Amino acid sequence: MAYEGMIAETISMNGDKGEPISAYVARPLGAGPYPGVVLIHHAPGWDEFYRETTRRFAHHGYAAISHNLYHRAGEGKA
């Protein structure tokens, strides 16, 4: 089943040492509950391909998150 509306945004959460980690989250509109999926990016890093893929999972009824595995290098350096 495809969902027409979704919420998609970049968030910041704290890592185990309190460092900020950026993540892109998307989910269908509505209360849910929804099954979840975590996307792990490829070697070049966190890019538009993974944001689009995260949105595609939401379009198909999943709550999805893709976090920046290179957050320790600093924003924009991975």
Backbone as CSV, one residue per row, in Angstrom:
resi,resn,N_x,N_y,N_z,CA_x,CA_y,CA_z,C_x,C_y,C_z
1,MET,0.838,-1.179,0.000,0.000,0.000,0.000,0.883,1.242,0.000
2,ALA,0.631,2.177,-0.876,1.393,3.419,-0.944,0.664,4.514,-0.175
3,TYR,1.419,5.288,0.580,0.882,6.413,1.339,1.175,7.696,0.580
4,GLU,0.186,8.564,0.478,0.355,9.810,-0.275,1.168,10.849,0.489
5,GLY,0.871,11.039,1.758,1.553,12.081,2.522,2.598,11.510,3.455
6,MET,3.598,12.320,3.756,4.634,11.900,4.693,5.254,13.117,5.346
7,ILE,5.942,12.875,6.424,6.767,13.876,7.082,8.208,13.428,6.871
8,ALA,9.060,14.312,6.363,10.470,14.006,6.153,11.282,15.218,6.582
9,GLU,12.308,14.985,7.397,13.111,16.102,7.894,14.469,15.622,8.381
10,THR,15.405,16.558,8.454,16.707,16.293,9.041,16.628,16.660,10.512
11,ILE,17.091,15.757,11.349,17.088,15.994,12.788,18.510,15.874,13.312
12,SER,18.715,16.268,14.550,19.983,16.080,15.235,19.695,15.327,16.523
13,MET,20.481,14.310,16.793,20.344,13.557,18.038,21.723,13.425,18.661
14,ASN,21.780,13.074,19.921,23.057,12.963,20.616,23.597,11.546,20.553
15,GLY,24.907,11.442,20.284,25.585,10.154,20.312,25.889,9.743,21.738
16,ASP,26.608,8.652,21.919,26.872,8.137,23.262,27.742,9.062,24.107
17,LYS,28.524,9.929,23.478,29.349,10.887,24.211,28.777,12.300,24.136
18,GLY,27.537,12.405,23.698,26.874,13.701,23.624,27.106,14.464,22.337
19,GLU,27.897,13.915,21.410,28.169,14.602,20.145,26.926,14.576,19.258
20,PRO,26.695,15.648,18.509,25.515,15.677,17.639,25.684,14.757,16.426
21,ILE,24.626,14.037,16.101,24.589,13.170,14.925,23.395,13.592,14.083
22,SER,23.635,13.933,12.834,22.542,14.279,11.928,21.893,13.006,11.408
23,ALA,20.590,13.072,11.225,19.849,11.939,10.673,18.685,12.474,9.859
24,TYR,18.340,11.762,8.831,17.183,12.102,8.005,16.107,11.083,8.322
25,VAL,14.931,11.557,8.722,13.832,10.665,9.083,12.624,10.948,8.206
26,ALA,11.866,9.904,7.920,10.638,10.045,7.135,9.646,8.993,7.613
27,ARG,8.373,9.384,7.638,7.313,8.450,8.003,6.024,8.905,7.347
28,PRO,5.093,7.975,7.153,3.793,8.365,6.598,3.061,9.293,7.569
29,LEU,2.161,10.099,7.045,1.313,10.916,7.908,0.369,10.008,8.687
30,GLY,-0.004,10.420,9.863,-0.934,9.639,10.669,-0.261,9.076,11.902
31,ALA,-1.074,8.533,12.772,-0.608,8.099,14.081,0.206,6.805,14.066
32,GLY,0.077,5.984,13.054,0.793,4.718,13.033,0.080,3.683,13.892
33,PRO,0.730,2.691,14.408,2.179,2.484,14.352,2.645,2.009,12.972
34,TYR,3.912,2.242,12.705,4.515,1.837,11.441,5.724,0.955,11.724
35,PRO,5.992,-0.033,10.883,7.243,-0.780,11.025,8.402,0.156,10.718
36,GLY,9.571,-0.132,11.268,10.715,0.746,11.082,11.842,0.101,10.305
37,VAL,12.658,0.959,9.691,13.840,0.499,8.960,14.945,1.542,9.147
38,VAL,16.184,1.058,9.331,17.361,1.921,9.443,18.193,1.718,8.189
39,LEU,18.496,2.813,7.493,19.319,2.744,6.286,20.758,3.101,6.646
40,ILE,21.708,2.319,6.159,23.133,2.564,6.376,23.723,3.006,5.043
41,HIS,24.328,4.210,5.041,24.809,4.757,3.767,26.058,4.055,3.249
42,HIS,26.349,4.294,1.981,27.503,3.703,1.308,28.769,4.501,1.617
43,ALA,29.922,4.028,1.137,31.212,4.626,1.461,31.319,6.113,1.132
44,PRO,30.762,6.601,0.014,30.867,8.037,-0.246,30.161,8.900,0.798
45,GLY,29.287,8.317,1.569,28.667,9.075,2.653,27.177,9.286,2.497
46,TRP,26.695,10.118,3.347,25.285,10.449,3.509,24.924,11.469,2.436
47,ASP,24.099,11.082,1.476,23.837,11.957,0.340,22.365,11.925,-0.065
48,GLU,22.033,12.615,-1.147,20.644,12.717,-1.596,20.053,11.354,-1.942
49,PHE,20.848,10.425,-2.426,20.342,9.084,-2.718,19.713,8.465,-1.469
50,TYR,20.370,8.613,-0.322,19.833,8.020,0.909,18.647,8.792,1.449
51,ARG,18.613,10.090,1.251,17.410,10.846,1.642,16.223,10.412,0.779
52,GLU,16.427,10.252,-0.511,15.350,9.793,-1.397,14.909,8.373,-1.034
53,THR,15.851,7.491,-0.754,15.507,6.124,-0.376,14.731,6.102,0.941
54,THR,15.103,6.948,1.884,14.370,7.059,3.150,12.932,7.484,2.889
55,ARG,12.742,8.468,2.009,11.385,8.906,1.655,10.603,7.792,0.960
56,ARG,11.255,7.002,0.145,10.561,5.899,-0.547,10.035,4.862,0.443
57,PHE,10.822,4.556,1.465,10.325,3.636,2.491,9.090,4.216,3.171
58,ALA,9.109,5.511,3.482,7.939,6.148,4.105,6.731,6.089,3.179
59,HIS,6.959,6.275,1.903,5.875,6.209,0.924,5.197,4.833,0.937
60,HIS,5.954,3.811,1.294,5.421,2.443,1.336,5.033,1.993,2.746
61,GLY,4.931,2.950,3.687,4.372,2.630,4.995,5.342,2.376,6.125
62,TYR,6.612,2.709,5.946,7.612,2.497,6.991,8.022,3.817,7.629
63,ALA,8.382,3.754,8.902,9.115,4.846,9.539,10.582,4.540,9.267
64,ALA,11.302,5.469,8.646,12.670,5.193,8.207,13.621,6.268,8.702
65,ILE,14.855,5.860,8.964,15.885,6.800,9.394,17.203,6.441,8.713
66,SER,17.932,7.463,8.299,19.265,7.316,7.729,20.162,8.308,8.459
67,HIS,21.105,7.812,9.233,21.961,8.716,10.009,23.339,8.848,9.360
68,ASN,24.010,9.929,9.699,25.322,10.225,9.132,26.390,9.465,9.913
69,LEU,26.888,8.372,9.349,27.909,7.575,10.027,29.236,8.317,10.158
70,TYR,29.447,9.342,9.352,30.694,10.099,9.393,30.583,11.341,10.269
71,HIS,29.653,11.367,11.199,29.443,12.562,12.022,30.693,12.958,12.800
72,ARG,31.554,12.012,13.129,32.758,12.338,13.901,33.731,13.211,13.104
73,ALA,33.655,13.149,11.772,34.519,13.971,10.923,34.044,15.420,10.882
74,GLY,32.811,15.675,11.316,32.240,17.016,11.269,31.296,17.147,10.097
75,GLU,30.310,18.001,10.238,29.315,18.200,9.185,29.980,18.695,7.909
76,GLY,29.586,18.105,6.786,30.078,18.542,5.482,31.468,18.055,5.132
77,LYS,32.089,17.214,5.971,33.452,16.748,5.705,33.509,15.300,5.262
78,ALA,32.397,14.602,5.285,32.403,13.185,4.902,32.168,13.034,3.418
